[in-house]
Amino acid sequence: MIAFVSESKADLPALREVAGLVSQSVVSCGGIPEARRAIRWHHPSIVVCDARVRNRGDWQELLEETESAQSLMIVVSTHADERLWAEVLNLGGFDVLALPFDRDELRRSLSSALQHSPRLPLRQRPSESGDCVLAGRGCAVQSGGCHVR
């Protein structure tokens, strides 16, 4: 499961498409309070958070929650520069991606995060191809996604 935290839903379709390729569904959250609930209820492996989110908190405050929930955070921004990248990684985030999403880069980042996720047992982590491997066999999972209200 991936939690997407953004006040804008413009990039949600691309994220859902790529998440489906790595056998993950997406929960969409419009702000930090909603993201906190999603982390508690859905226990996502990855939290993708827009750096511009300012609805009663920011990505830095949410990072603390993702760490305690053993979720990995990917920060996304229209201004994904070296300064933001260094800040995110120094504070414990997993990656920084530019918006709008480059689908190949997004898939690479999500696959890498899933391979490093402490939330997934080793046998359920995606293979190098991005396909889910369950007990040595490939599997497909539909990505329906849902909204947390």
Protein Blocks (a to p, Z undefined) as FASTA:
>chain_A
ZZdddfbfklmmmmmmmmmmnopacdddfbfklmmmmmmmnopabdcddfkbcghpafkl
mmmmmmmnopacddddfklcfklmmmmmmnopabdcdddddfklmmmmmmmmmmmpmkbc
fklpccfkopaceehiacddddebpadZZ
